[in-house]
Amino acid sequence: MTKRQEYVRALLEGSLADVGDRNPYAGKSLVLAKLWRRGYRRMLRVRIDTGPAMQRYRAGRTELEISLDERRN
C-alpha cells in the first residue's frame, strides 16, 4: 500500500466512524491521526447539517423570513 493510499484510507475511515469512536492512529502516526480526525469531523458536520434538529431549525428560519418579508410588503 502506498503512502497516498494509507492517507486516503485514514481519511475515509474517519468519515465512516461512528460518534464516539476512538482514533485508531492516535499515538502511532501523527499524519494518519490528523487525517482520521479530519474525516471524523467531516462526518460530524454532515450529521449535524442533515439531522432532524437542523431541519427543524431551517424550517423555522424559513417561516421567520417569510413572515418578515410579508411585514415589509
CHARMM-style PDB file with segment names, atoms N, HN, CA, C and O in Angstrom:
ATOM      1  N   MET     1       0.854  -1.178   0.000  1.00  0.00      PROA
ATOM      2  CA  MET     1       0.000   0.000   0.000  1.00  0.00      PROA
ATOM      3  C   MET     1       0.900   1.240   0.000  1.00  0.00      PROA
ATOM      4  O   MET     1       1.825   1.347   0.805  1.00  0.00      PROA
ATOM      5  N   THR     2       0.617   2.171  -0.910  1.00  0.00      PROA
ATOM      6  HN  THR     2      -0.134   2.084  -1.564  1.00  0.00      PROA
ATOM      7  CA  THR     2       1.417   3.394  -0.982  1.00  0.00      PROA
ATOM      8  C   THR     2       1.021   4.334   0.149  1.00  0.00      PROA
ATOM      9  O   THR     2      -0.010   4.153   0.797  1.00  0.00      PROA
ATOM     10  N   LYS     3       1.857   5.339   0.372  1.00  0.00      PROA
ATOM     11  HN  LYS     3       2.694   5.486  -0.154  1.00  0.00      PROA
ATOM     12  CA  LYS     3       1.558   6.338   1.410  1.00  0.00      PROA
ATOM     13  C   LYS     3       0.244   7.040   1.096  1.00  0.00      PROA
ATOM     14  O   LYS     3      -0.579   7.252   1.987  1.00  0.00      PROA
ATOM     15  N   ARG     4       0.048   7.399  -0.162  1.00  0.00      PROA
ATOM     16  HN  ARG     4       0.716   7.227  -0.885  1.00  0.00      PROA
ATOM     17  CA  ARG     4      -1.186   8.082  -0.548  1.00  0.00      PROA
ATOM     18  C   ARG     4      -2.403   7.221  -0.230  1.00  0.00      PROA
ATOM     19  O   ARG     4      -3.408   7.729   0.268  1.00  0.00      PROA
ATOM     20  N   GLN     5      -2.322   5.939  -0.509  1.00  0.00      PROA
ATOM     21  HN  GLN     5      -1.506   5.526  -0.913  1.00  0.00      PROA
ATOM     22  CA  GLN     5      -3.433   5.041  -0.205  1.00  0.00      PROA
ATOM     23  C   GLN     5      -3.682   4.977   1.304  1.00  0.00      PROA
ATOM     24  O   GLN     5      -4.829   4.926   1.746  1.00  0.00      PROA
ATOM     25  N   GLU     6      -2.612   4.981   2.085  1.00  0.00      PROA
ATOM     26  HN  GLU     6      -1.679   5.023   1.726  1.00  0.00      PROA
ATOM     27  CA  GLU     6      -2.757   4.987   3.545  1.00  0.00      PROA
ATOM     28  C   GLU     6      -3.466   6.249   4.008  1.00  0.00      PROA
ATOM     29  O   GLU     6      -4.344   6.203   4.869  1.00  0.00      PROA
ATOM     30  N   TYR     7      -3.073   7.383   3.422  1.00  0.00      PROA
ATOM     31  HN  TYR     7      -2.359   7.420   2.722  1.00  0.00      PROA
ATOM     32  CA  TYR     7      -3.671   8.660   3.814  1.00  0.00      PROA
ATOM     33  C   TYR     7      -5.150   8.708   3.459  1.00  0.00      PROA
ATOM     34  O   TYR     7      -5.977   9.135   4.266  1.00  0.00      PROA
ATOM     35  N   VAL     8      -5.476   8.271   2.258  1.00  0.00      PROA
ATOM     36  HN  VAL     8      -4.805   7.924   1.603  1.00  0.00      PROA
ATOM     37  CA  VAL     8      -6.868   8.256   1.816  1.00  0.00      PROA
ATOM     38  C   VAL     8      -7.680   7.309   2.692  1.00  0.00      PROA
ATOM     39  O   VAL     8      -8.818   7.607   3.053  1.00  0.00      PROA
ATOM     40  N   ARG     9      -7.092   6.176   3.028  1.00  0.00      PROA
ATOM     41  HN  ARG     9      -6.167   5.934   2.735  1.00  0.00      PROA
ATOM     42  CA  ARG     9      -7.790   5.204   3.873  1.00  0.00      PROA
ATOM     43  C   ARG     9      -8.078   5.781   5.255  1.00  0.00      PROA
ATOM     44  O   ARG     9      -9.179   5.611   5.780  1.00  0.00      PROA
ATOM     45  N   ALA    10      -7.094   6.464   5.851  1.00  0.00      PROA
ATOM     46  HN  ALA    10      -6.200   6.601   5.425  1.00  0.00      PROA
ATOM     47  CA  ALA    10      -7.298   7.058   7.177  1.00  0.00      PROA
ATOM     48  C   ALA    10      -8.410   8.100   7.128  1.00  0.00      PROA
ATOM     49  O   ALA    10      -9.251   8.147   8.025  1.00  0.00      PROA
ATOM     50  N   LEU    11      -8.422   8.932   6.095  1.00  0.00      PROA
ATOM     51  HN  LEU    11      -7.738   8.894   5.366  1.00  0.00      PROA
ATOM     52  CA  LEU    11      -9.460   9.948   5.935  1.00  0.00      PROA
ATOM     53  C   LEU    11     -10.831   9.292   5.778  1.00  0.00      PROA
ATOM     54  O   LEU    11     -11.800   9.723   6.403  1.00  0.00      PROA
ATOM     55  N   LEU    12     -10.913   8.270   4.962  1.00  0.00      PROA
ATOM     56  HN  LEU    12     -10.125   7.920   4.455  1.00  0.00      PROA
ATOM     57  CA  LEU    12     -12.166   7.563   4.749  1.00  0.00      PROA
ATOM     58  C   LEU    12     -12.639   6.869   6.023  1.00  0.00      PROA
ATOM     59  O   LEU    12     -13.829   6.893   6.339  1.00  0.00      PROA
ATOM     60  N   GLU    13     -11.721   6.258   6.749  1.00  0.00      PROA
ATOM     61  HN  GLU    13     -10.754   6.238   6.493  1.00  0.00      PROA
ATOM     62  CA  GLU    13     -12.105   5.593   7.996  1.00  0.00      PROA
ATOM     63  C   GLU    13     -12.688   6.591   8.987  1.00  0.00      PROA
ATOM     64  O   GLU    13     -13.656   6.283   9.683  1.00  0.00      PROA
ATOM     65  N   GLY    14     -12.110   7.773   9.056  1.00  0.00      PROA
ATOM     66  HN  GLY    14     -11.324   8.023   8.491  1.00  0.00      PROA
ATOM     67  CA  GLY    14     -12.661   8.812   9.928  1.00  0.00      PROA
ATOM     68  C   GLY    14     -14.056   9.218   9.497  1.00  0.00      PROA
ATOM     69  O   GLY    14     -14.938   9.421  10.332  1.00  0.00      PROA
ATOM     70  N   SER    15     -14.255   9.337   8.185  1.00  0.00      PROA
ATOM     71  HN  SER    15     -13.539   9.172   7.507  1.00  0.00      PROA
ATOM     72  CA  SER    15     -15.573   9.725   7.657  1.00  0.00      PROA
ATOM     73  C   SER    15     -16.633   8.672   7.929  1.00  0.00      PROA
ATOM     74  O   SER    15     -17.815   8.994   8.048  1.00  0.00      PROA
ATOM     75  N   LEU    16     -16.219   7.416   8.029  1.00  0.00      PROA
ATOM     76  HN  LEU    16     -15.258   7.154   7.932  1.00  0.00      PROA
ATOM     77  CA  LEU    16     -17.162   6.319   8.245  1.00  0.00      PROA
ATOM     78  C   LEU    16     -17.305   5.919   9.712  1.00  0.00      PROA
ATOM     79  O   LEU    16     -18.072   5.016  10.044  1.00  0.00      PROA
ATOM     80  N   ALA    17     -16.566   6.593  10.579  1.00  0.00      PROA
ATOM     81  HN  ALA    17     -15.942   7.326  10.308  1.00  0.00      PROA
ATOM     82  CA  ALA    17     -16.604   6.262  12.006  1.00  0.00      PROA
ATOM     83  C   ALA    17     -17.955   6.658  12.605  1.00  0.00      PROA
ATOM     84  O   ALA    17     -18.699   7.445  12.021  1.00  0.00      PROA
ATOM     85  N   ASP    18     -18.250   6.111  13.752  1.00  0.00      PROA
ATOM     86  HN  ASP    18     -17.646   5.471  14.227  1.00  0.00      PROA
ATOM     87  CA  ASP    18     -19.448   6.485  14.496  1.00  0.00      PROA
ATOM     88  C   ASP    18     -19.074   7.496  15.565  1.00  0.00      PROA
ATOM     89  O   ASP    18     -17.915   7.597  15.967  1.00  0.00      PROA
ATOM     90  N   VAL    19     -20.062   8.237  16.013  1.00  0.00      PROA
ATOM     91  HN  VAL    19     -21.004   8.155  15.686  1.00  0.00      PROA
ATOM     92  CA  VAL    19     -19.839   9.213  17.069  1.00  0.00      PROA
ATOM     93  C   VAL    19     -19.261   8.508  18.291  1.00  0.00      PROA
ATOM     94  O   VAL    19     -19.800   7.501  18.752  1.00  0.00      PROA
ATOM     95  N   GLY    20     -18.178   9.038  18.802  1.00  0.00      PROA
ATOM     96  HN  GLY    20     -17.740   9.856  18.428  1.00  0.00      PROA
ATOM     97  CA  GLY    20     -17.550   8.471  19.989  1.00  0.00      PROA
ATOM     98  C   GLY    20     -16.444   7.473  19.703  1.00  0.00      PROA
ATOM     99  O   GLY    20     -15.753   7.041  20.625  1.00  0.00      PROA
ATOM    100  N   ASP    21     -16.264   7.097  18.442  1.00  0.00      PROA
ATOM    101  HN  ASP    21     -16.826   7.447  17.693  1.00  0.00      PROA
ATOM    102  CA  ASP    21     -15.184   6.164  18.104  1.00  0.00      PROA
ATOM    103  C   ASP    21     -13.832   6.791  18.416  1.00  0.00      PROA
ATOM    104  O   ASP    21     -13.635   7.997  18.261  1.00  0.00      PROA
ATOM    105  N   ARG    22     -12.914   5.955  18.855  1.00  0.00      PROA
ATOM    106  HN  ARG    22     -13.073   4.976  18.981  1.00  0.00      PROA
ATOM    107  CA  ARG    22     -11.550   6.415  19.137  1.00  0.00      PROA
ATOM    108  C   ARG    22     -10.736   6.395  17.857  1.00  0.00      PROA
ATOM    109  O   ARG    22     -10.970   5.593  16.953  1.00  0.00      PROA
ATOM    110  N   ASN    23      -9.776   7.301  17.812  1.00  0.00      PROA
ATOM    111  HN  ASN    23      -9.586   7.953  18.546  1.00  0.00      PROA
ATOM    112  CA  ASN    23      -8.876   7.392  16.676  1.00  0.00      PROA
ATOM    113  C   ASN    23      -7.891   6.227  16.742  1.00  0.00      PROA
ATOM    114  O   ASN    23      -7.081   6.158  17.666  1.00  0.00      PROA
ATOM    115  N   PRO    24      -7.950   5.311  15.773  1.00  0.00      PROA
ATOM    116  CA  PRO    24      -7.070   4.144  15.823  1.00  0.00      PROA
ATOM    117  C   PRO    24      -5.598   4.491  15.549  1.00  0.00      PROA
ATOM    118  O   PRO    24      -4.711   3.673  15.793  1.00  0.00      PROA
ATOM    119  N   TYR    25      -5.350   5.675  15.054  1.00  0.00      PROA
ATOM    120  HN  TYR    25      -6.071   6.340  14.855  1.00  0.00      PROA
ATOM    121  CA  TYR    25      -3.979   6.072  14.732  1.00  0.00      PROA
ATOM    122  C   TYR    25      -3.339   6.914  15.829  1.00  0.00      PROA
ATOM    123  O   TYR    25      -2.158   7.247  15.736  1.00  0.00      PROA
ATOM    124  N   ALA    26      -4.090   7.260  16.854  1.00  0.00      PROA
ATOM    125  HN  ALA    26      -5.049   6.989  16.929  1.00  0.00      PROA
ATOM    126  CA  ALA    26      -3.563   8.079  17.941  1.00  0.00      PROA
ATOM    127  C   ALA    26      -2.375   7.367  18.591  1.00  0.00      PROA
ATOM    128  O   ALA    26      -2.459   6.200  18.975  1.00  0.00      PROA
ATOM    129  N   GLY    27      -1.282   8.094  18.702  1.00  0.00      PROA
ATOM    130  HN  GLY    27      -1.213   9.042  18.390  1.00  0.00      PROA
ATOM    131  CA  GLY    27      -0.090   7.543  19.319  1.00  0.00      PROA
ATOM    132  C   GLY    27       0.751   6.677  18.394  1.00  0.00      PROA
ATOM    133  O   GLY    27       1.816   6.200  18.788  1.00  0.00      PROA
ATOM    134  N   LYS    28       0.285   6.471  17.176  1.00  0.00      PROA
ATOM    135  HN  LYS    28      -0.580   6.859  16.856  1.00  0.00      PROA
ATOM    136  CA  LYS    28       1.014   5.627  16.222  1.00  0.00      PROA
ATOM    137  C   LYS    28       1.599   6.458  15.087  1.00  0.00      PROA
ATOM    138  O   LYS    28       2.774   6.322  14.748  1.00  0.00      PROA
ATOM    139  N   SER    29       0.769   7.321  14.503  1.00  0.00      PROA
ATOM    140  HN  SER    29      -0.186   7.433  14.779  1.00  0.00      PROA
ATOM    141  CA  SER    29       1.199   8.141  13.372  1.00  0.00      PROA
ATOM    142  C   SER    29       0.473   9.474  13.440  1.00  0.00      PROA
ATOM    143  O   SER    29      -0.754   9.523  13.360  1.00  0.00      PROA
ATOM    144  N   LEU    30       1.228  10.550  13.586  1.00  0.00      PROA
ATOM    145  HN  LEU    30       2.225  10.509  13.651  1.00  0.00      PROA
ATOM    146  CA  LEU    30       0.623  11.869  13.689  1.00  0.00      PROA
ATOM    147  C   LEU    30      -0.138  12.237  12.418  1.00  0.00      PROA
ATOM    148  O   LEU    30      -1.250  12.760  12.491  1.00  0.00      PROA
ATOM    149  N   VAL    31       0.447  11.970  11.267  1.00  0.00      PROA
ATOM    150  HN  VAL    31       1.350  11.546  11.208  1.00  0.00      PROA
ATOM    151  CA  VAL    31      -0.194  12.303   9.992  1.00  0.00      PROA
ATOM    152  C   VAL    31      -1.489  11.522   9.829  1.00  0.00      PROA
ATOM    153  O   VAL    31      -2.524  12.107   9.510  1.00  0.00      PROA
ATOM    154  N   LEU    32      -1.450  10.229  10.039  1.00  0.00      PROA
ATOM    155  HN  LEU    32      -0.609   9.753  10.298  1.00  0.00      PROA
ATOM    156  CA  LEU    32      -2.661   9.412   9.885  1.00  0.00      PROA
ATOM    157  C   LEU    32      -3.718   9.782  10.920  1.00  0.00      PROA
ATOM    158  O   LEU    32      -4.911   9.778  10.618  1.00  0.00      PROA
ATOM    159  N   ALA    33      -3.288  10.101  12.132  1.00  0.00      PROA
ATOM    160  HN  ALA    33      -2.318  10.105  12.377  1.00  0.00      PROA
ATOM    161  CA  ALA    33      -4.234  10.505  13.178  1.00  0.00      PROA
ATOM    162  C   ALA    33      -4.934  11.800  12.793  1.00  0.00      PROA
ATOM    163  O   ALA    33      -6.140  11.940  12.998  1.00  0.00      PROA
ATOM    164  N   LYS    34      -4.180  12.752  12.232  1.00  0.00      PROA
ATOM    165  HN  LYS    34      -3.201  12.638  12.065  1.00  0.00      PROA
ATOM    166  CA  LYS    34      -4.786  14.018  11.812  1.00  0.00      PROA
ATOM    167  C   LYS    34      -5.744  13.817  10.650  1.00  0.00      PROA
ATOM    168  O   LYS    34      -6.801  14.446  10.607  1.00  0.00      PROA
ATOM    169  N   LEU    35      -5.395  12.960   9.718  1.00  0.00      PROA
ATOM    170  HN  LEU    35      -4.536  12.449   9.753  1.00  0.00      PROA
ATOM    171  CA  LEU    35      -6.287  12.680   8.592  1.00  0.00      PROA
ATOM    172  C   LEU    35      -7.561  11.986   9.057  1.00  0.00      PROA
ATOM    173  O   LEU    35      -8.655  12.314   8.597  1.00  0.00      PROA
ATOM    174  N   TRP    36      -7.420  11.026   9.968  1.00  0.00      PROA
ATOM    175  HN  TRP    36      -6.531  10.759  10.342  1.00  0.00      PROA
ATOM    176  CA  TRP    36      -8.591  10.344  10.514  1.00  0.00      PROA
ATOM    177  C   TRP    36      -9.493  11.372  11.198  1.00  0.00      PROA
ATOM    178  O   TRP    36     -10.711  11.353  11.014  1.00  0.00      PROA
ATOM    179  N   ARG    37      -8.897  12.268  11.985  1.00  0.00      PROA
ATOM    180  HN  ARG    37      -7.909  12.283  12.134  1.00  0.00      PROA
ATOM    181  CA  ARG    37      -9.669  13.284  12.702  1.00  0.00      PROA
ATOM    182  C   ARG    37     -10.388  14.214  11.727  1.00  0.00      PROA
ATOM    183  O   ARG    37     -11.524  14.614  11.986  1.00  0.00      PROA
ATOM    184  N   ARG    38      -9.749  14.563  10.616  1.00  0.00      PROA
ATOM    185  HN  ARG    38      -8.827  14.238  10.406  1.00  0.00      PROA
ATOM    186  CA  ARG    38     -10.400  15.406   9.610  1.00  0.00      PROA
ATOM    187  C   ARG    38     -11.626  14.697   9.035  1.00  0.00      PROA
ATOM    188  O   ARG    38     -12.681  15.310   8.871  1.00  0.00      PROA
ATOM    189  N   GLY    39     -11.488  13.420   8.734  1.00  0.00      PROA
ATOM    190  HN  GLY    39     -10.631  12.921   8.867  1.00  0.00      PROA
ATOM    191  CA  GLY    39     -12.623  12.653   8.240  1.00  0.00      PROA
ATOM    192  C   GLY    39     -13.722  12.546   9.279  1.00  0.00      PROA
ATOM    193  O   GLY    39     -14.906  12.630   8.952  1.00  0.00      PROA
ATOM    194  N   TYR    40     -13.331  12.360  10.532  1.00  0.00      PROA
ATOM    195  HN  TYR    40     -12.369  12.292  10.798  1.00  0.00      PROA
ATOM    196  CA  TYR    40     -14.294  12.266  11.633  1.00  0.00      PROA
ATOM    197  C   TYR    40     -15.075  13.572  11.776  1.00  0.00      PROA
ATOM    198  O   TYR    40     -16.293  13.561  11.949  1.00  0.00      PROA
ATOM    199  N   ARG    41     -14.368  14.685  11.701  1.00  0.00      PROA
ATOM    200  HN  ARG    41     -13.378  14.694  11.560  1.00  0.00      PROA
ATOM    201  CA  ARG    41     -15.035  15.985  11.801  1.00  0.00      PROA
ATOM    202  C   ARG    41     -15.987  16.208  10.630  1.00  0.00      PROA
ATOM    203  O   ARG    41     -17.057  16.793  10.799  1.00  0.00      PROA
ATOM    204  N   ARG    42     -15.602  15.748   9.455  1.00  0.00      PROA
ATOM    205  HN  ARG    42     -14.733  15.273   9.318  1.00  0.00      PROA
ATOM    206  CA  ARG    42     -16.487  15.846   8.302  1.00  0.00      PROA
ATOM    207  C   ARG    42     -17.767  15.059   8.564  1.00  0.00      PROA
ATOM    208  O   ARG    42     -18.867  15.536   8.284  1.00  0.00      PROA
ATOM    209  N   MET    43     -17.616  13.849   9.105  1.00  0.00      PROA
ATOM    210  HN  MET    43     -16.723  13.462   9.332  1.00  0.00      PROA
ATOM    211  CA  MET    43     -18.773  13.014   9.412  1.00  0.00      PROA
ATOM    212  C   MET    43     -19.681  13.730  10.414  1.00  0.00      PROA
ATOM    213  O   MET    43     -20.901  13.734  10.246  1.00  0.00      PROA
ATOM    214  N   LEU    44     -19.104  14.329  11.445  1.00  0.00      PROA
ATOM    215  HN  LEU    44     -18.113  14.326  11.581  1.00  0.00      PROA
ATOM    216  CA  LEU    44     -19.907  15.049  12.432  1.00  0.00      PROA
ATOM    217  C   LEU    44     -20.644  16.226  11.801  1.00  0.00      PROA
ATOM    218  O   LEU    44     -21.822  16.450  12.078  1.00  0.00      PROA
ATOM    219  N   ARG    45     -19.946  16.971  10.956  1.00  0.00      PROA
ATOM    220  HN  ARG    45     -18.989  16.789  10.731  1.00  0.00      PROA
ATOM    221  CA  ARG    45     -20.556  18.121  10.291  1.00  0.00      PROA
ATOM    222  C   ARG    45     -21.728  17.687   9.412  1.00  0.00      PROA
ATOM    223  O   ARG    45     -22.768  18.345   9.396  1.00  0.00      PROA
ATOM    224  N   VAL    46     -21.565  16.599   8.692  1.00  0.00      PROA
ATOM    225  HN  VAL    46     -20.720  16.065   8.705  1.00  0.00      PROA
ATOM    226  CA  VAL    46     -22.646  16.090   7.836  1.00  0.00      PROA
ATOM    227  C   VAL    46     -23.832  15.655   8.689  1.00  0.00      PROA
ATOM    228  O   VAL    46     -24.979  15.951   8.355  1.00  0.00      PROA
ATOM    229  N   ARG    47     -23.563  14.960   9.782  1.00  0.00      PROA
ATOM    230  HN  ARG    47     -22.631  14.720  10.054  1.00  0.00      PROA
ATOM    231  CA  ARG    47     -24.665  14.515  10.652  1.00  0.00      PROA
ATOM    232  C   ARG    47     -25.418  15.688  11.253  1.00  0.00      PROA
ATOM    233  O   ARG    47     -26.646  15.666  11.344  1.00  0.00      PROA
ATOM    234  N   ILE    48     -24.687  16.705  11.660  1.00  0.00      PROA
ATOM    235  HN  ILE    48     -23.690  16.723  11.585  1.00  0.00      PROA
ATOM    236  CA  ILE    48     -25.340  17.882  12.242  1.00  0.00      PROA
ATOM    237  C   ILE    48     -26.139  18.621  11.182  1.00  0.00      PROA
ATOM    238  O   ILE    48     -27.289  18.993  11.416  1.00  0.00      PROA
ATOM    239  N   ASP    49     -25.541  18.833  10.020  1.00  0.00      PROA
ATOM    240  HN  ASP    49     -24.607  18.531   9.830  1.00  0.00      PROA
ATOM    241  CA  ASP    49     -26.200  19.599   8.960  1.00  0.00      PROA
ATOM    242  C   ASP    49     -27.408  18.899   8.357  1.00  0.00      PROA
ATOM    243  O   ASP    49     -28.298  19.562   7.825  1.00  0.00      PROA
ATOM    244  N   THR    50     -27.457  17.580   8.429  1.00  0.00      PROA
ATOM    245  HN  THR    50     -26.733  17.042   8.861  1.00  0.00      PROA
ATOM    246  CA  THR    50     -28.565  16.844   7.812  1.00  0.00      PROA
ATOM    247  C   THR    50     -29.501  16.203   8.830  1.00  0.00      PROA
ATOM    248  O   THR    50     -30.447  15.513   8.450  1.00  0.00      PROA
ATOM    249  N   GLY    51     -29.253  16.419  10.092  1.00  0.00      PROA
ATOM    250  HN  GLY    51     -28.485  16.980  10.401  1.00  0.00      PROA
ATOM    251  CA  GLY    51     -30.069  15.797  11.134  1.00  0.00      PROA
ATOM    252  C   GLY    51     -31.414  16.458  11.309  1.00  0.00      PROA
ATOM    253  O   GLY    51     -31.647  17.545  10.779  1.00  0.00      PROA
ATOM    254  N   PRO    52     -32.306  15.816  12.047  1.00  0.00      PROA
ATOM    255  CA  PRO    52     -33.667  16.329  12.227  1.00  0.00      PROA
ATOM    256  C   PRO    52     -33.709  17.672  12.968  1.00  0.00      PROA
ATOM    257  O   PRO    52     -34.571  18.502  12.679  1.00  0.00      PROA
ATOM    258  N   ALA    53     -32.811  17.892  13.897  1.00  0.00      PROA
ATOM    259  HN  ALA    53     -32.111  17.218  14.131  1.00  0.00      PROA
ATOM    260  CA  ALA    53     -32.817  19.162  14.628  1.00  0.00      PROA
ATOM    261  C   ALA    53     -32.488  20.316  13.686  1.00  0.00      PROA
ATOM    262  O   ALA    53     -33.113  21.374  13.758  1.00  0.00      PROA
ATOM    263  N   MET    54     -31.511  20.119  12.806  1.00  0.00      PROA
ATOM    264  HN  MET    54     -31.003  19.260  12.747  1.00  0.00      PROA
ATOM    265  CA  MET    54     -31.149  21.173  11.856  1.00  0.00      PROA
ATOM    266  C   MET    54     -32.277  21.397  10.857  1.00  0.00      PROA
ATOM    267  O   MET    54     -32.517  22.534  10.451  1.00  0.00      PROA
ATOM    268  N   GLN    55     -32.962  20.356  10.461  1.00  0.00      PROA
ATOM    269  HN  GLN    55     -32.767  19.433  10.792  1.00  0.00      PROA
ATOM    270  CA  GLN    55     -34.091  20.511   9.532  1.00  0.00      PROA
ATOM    271  C   GLN    55     -35.194  21.355  10.159  1.00  0.00      PROA
ATOM    272  O   GLN    55     -35.775  22.218   9.501  1.00  0.00      PROA
ATOM    273  N   ARG    56     -35.481  21.099  11.450  1.00  0.00      PROA
ATOM    274  HN  ARG    56     -35.009  20.398  11.984  1.00  0.00      PROA
ATOM    275  CA  ARG    56     -36.496  21.900  12.149  1.00  0.00      PROA
ATOM    276  C   ARG    56     -36.033  23.349  12.270  1.00  0.00      PROA
ATOM    277  O   ARG    56     -36.823  24.276  12.085  1.00  0.00      PROA
ATOM    278  N   TYR    57     -34.758  23.540  12.579  1.00  0.00      PROA
ATOM    279  HN  TYR    57     -34.117  22.787  12.729  1.00  0.00      PROA
ATOM    280  CA  TYR    57     -34.204  24.885  12.704  1.00  0.00      PROA
ATOM    281  C   TYR    57     -34.331  25.638  11.385  1.00  0.00      PROA
ATOM    282  O   TYR    57     -34.772  26.788  11.364  1.00  0.00      PROA
ATOM    283  N   ARG    58     -33.953  25.003  10.299  1.00  0.00      PROA
ATOM    284  HN  ARG    58     -33.596  24.069  10.315  1.00  0.00      PROA
ATOM    285  CA  ARG    58     -34.016  25.655   8.987  1.00  0.00      PROA
ATOM    286  C   ARG    58     -35.457  25.935   8.579  1.00  0.00      PROA
ATOM    287  O   ARG    58     -35.739  26.967   7.969  1.00  0.00      PROA
ATOM    288  N   ALA    59     -36.364  25.034   8.905  1.00  0.00      PROA
ATOM    289  HN  ALA    59     -36.136  24.195   9.400  1.00  0.00      PROA
ATOM    290  CA  ALA    59     -37.783  25.264   8.587  1.00  0.00      PROA
ATOM    291  C   ALA    59     -38.289  26.479   9.358  1.00  0.00      PROA
ATOM    292  O   ALA    59     -39.019  27.305   8.810  1.00  0.00      PROA
ATOM    293  N   GLY    60     -37.906  26.589  10.615  1.00  0.00      PROA
ATOM    294  HN  GLY    60     -37.314  25.918  11.061  1.00  0.00      PROA
ATOM    295  CA  GLY    60     -38.306  27.745  11.421  1.00  0.00      PROA
ATOM    296  C   GLY    60     -37.728  29.038  10.881  1.00  0.00      PROA
ATOM    297  O   GLY    60     -38.410  30.063  10.869  1.00  0.00      PROA
ATOM    298  N   ARG    61     -36.484  29.005  10.436  1.00  0.00      PROA
ATOM    299  HN  ARG    61     -35.930  28.173  10.446  1.00  0.00      PROA
ATOM    300  CA  ARG    61     -35.846  30.193   9.848  1.00  0.00      PROA
ATOM    301  C   ARG    61     -36.577  30.597   8.577  1.00  0.00      PROA
ATOM    302  O   ARG    61     -36.783  31.784   8.325  1.00  0.00      PROA
ATOM    303  N   THR    62     -36.967  29.619   7.781  1.00  0.00      PROA
ATOM    304  HN  THR    62     -36.800  28.654   7.986  1.00  0.00      PROA
ATOM    305  CA  THR    62     -37.681  29.916   6.541  1.00  0.00      PROA
ATOM    306  C   THR    62     -39.013  30.576   6.852  1.00  0.00      PROA
ATOM    307  O   THR    62     -39.385  31.560   6.212  1.00  0.00      PROA
ATOM    308  N   GLU    63     -39.733  30.044   7.828  1.00  0.00      PROA
ATOM    309  HN  GLU    63     -39.431  29.245   8.348  1.00  0.00      PROA
ATOM    310  CA  GLU    63     -41.011  30.636   8.217  1.00  0.00      PROA
ATOM    311  C   GLU    63     -40.816  32.060   8.721  1.00  0.00      PROA
ATOM    312  O   GLU    63     -41.609  32.943   8.397  1.00  0.00      PROA
ATOM    313  N   LEU    64     -39.783  32.289   9.498  1.00  0.00      PROA
ATOM    314  HN  LEU    64     -39.139  31.572   9.761  1.00  0.00      PROA
ATOM    315  CA  LEU    64     -39.498  33.620  10.023  1.00  0.00      PROA
ATOM    316  C   LEU    64     -39.180  34.586   8.892  1.00  0.00      PROA
ATOM    317  O   LEU    64     -39.665  35.717   8.885  1.00  0.00      PROA
ATOM    318  N   GLU    65     -38.373  34.150   7.942  1.00  0.00      PROA
ATOM    319  HN  GLU    65     -37.978  33.231   7.947  1.00  0.00      PROA
ATOM    320  CA  GLU    65     -38.013  35.010   6.816  1.00  0.00      PROA
ATOM    321  C   GLU    65     -39.232  35.353   5.976  1.00  0.00      PROA
ATOM    322  O   GLU    65     -39.373  36.489   5.522  1.00  0.00      PROA
ATOM    323  N   ILE    66     -40.116  34.383   5.765  1.00  0.00      PROA
ATOM    324  HN  ILE    66     -40.003  33.460   6.134  1.00  0.00      PROA
ATOM    325  CA  ILE    66     -41.348  34.642   5.004  1.00  0.00      PROA
ATOM    326  C   ILE    66     -42.208  35.649   5.758  1.00  0.00      PROA
ATOM    327  O   ILE    66     -42.755  36.579   5.165  1.00  0.00      PROA
ATOM    328  N   SER    67     -42.324  35.455   7.070  1.00  0.00      PROA
ATOM    329  HN  SER    67     -41.880  34.700   7.551  1.00  0.00      PROA
ATOM    330  CA  SER    67     -43.119  36.359   7.896  1.00  0.00      PROA
ATOM    331  C   SER    67     -42.557  37.773   7.846  1.00  0.00      PROA
ATOM    332  O   SER    67     -43.319  38.733   7.732  1.00  0.00      PROA
ATOM    333  N   LEU    68     -41.251  37.919   7.928  1.00  0.00      PROA
ATOM    334  HN  LEU    68     -40.631  37.140   8.020  1.00  0.00      PROA
ATOM    335  CA  LEU    68     -40.625  39.234   7.879  1.00  0.00      PROA
ATOM    336  C   LEU    68     -40.805  39.885   6.511  1.00  0.00      PROA
ATOM    337  O   LEU    68     -41.021  41.093   6.419  1.00  0.00      PROA
ATOM    338  N   ASP    69     -40.718  39.085   5.451  1.00  0.00      PROA
ATOM    339  HN  ASP    69     -40.543  38.103   5.525  1.00  0.00      PROA
ATOM    340  CA  ASP    69     -40.936  39.611   4.102  1.00  0.00      PROA
ATOM    341  C   ASP    69     -42.366  40.107   3.934  1.00  0.00      PROA
ATOM    342  O   ASP    69     -42.600  41.137   3.303  1.00  0.00      PROA
ATOM    343  N   GLU    70     -43.320  39.376   4.498  1.00  0.00      PROA
ATOM    344  HN  GLU    70     -43.130  38.539   5.011  1.00  0.00      PROA
ATOM    345  CA  GLU    70     -44.737  39.792   4.394  1.00  0.00      PROA
ATOM    346  C   GLU    70     -44.964  41.102   5.132  1.00  0.00      PROA
ATOM    347  O   GLU    70     -45.745  41.935   4.673  1.00  0.00      PROA
ATOM    348  N   ARG    71     -44.310  41.300   6.244  1.00  0.00      PROA
ATOM    349  HN  ARG    71     -43.675  40.624   6.617  1.00  0.00      PROA
ATOM    350  CA  ARG    71     -44.468  42.549   7.005  1.00  0.00      PROA
ATOM    351  C   ARG    71     -43.901  43.744   6.251  1.00  0.00      PROA
ATOM    352  O   ARG    71     -44.426  44.854   6.349  1.00  0.00      PROA
ATOM    353  N   ARG    72     -42.832  43.514   5.503  1.00  0.00      PROA
ATOM    354  HN  ARG    72     -42.407  42.613   5.424  1.00  0.00      PROA
ATOM    355  CA  ARG    72     -42.192  44.590   4.760  1.00  0.00      PROA
ATOM    356  C   ARG    72     -43.052  45.032   3.586  1.00  0.00      PROA
ATOM    357  O   ARG    72     -42.986  46.188   3.169  1.00  0.00      PROA
ATOM    358  N   ASN    73     -43.854  44.126   3.054  1.00  0.00      PROA
ATOM    359  HN  ASN    73     -43.907  43.187   3.392  1.00  0.00      PROA
ATOM    360  CA  ASN    73     -44.658  44.455   1.854  1.00  0.00      PROA
ATOM    361  C   ASN    73     -46.008  44.944   2.213  1.00  0.00      PROA
ATOM    362  OT1 ASN    73     -46.804  45.262   1.329  1.00  0.00      PROA
TER     363      ASN     73
END
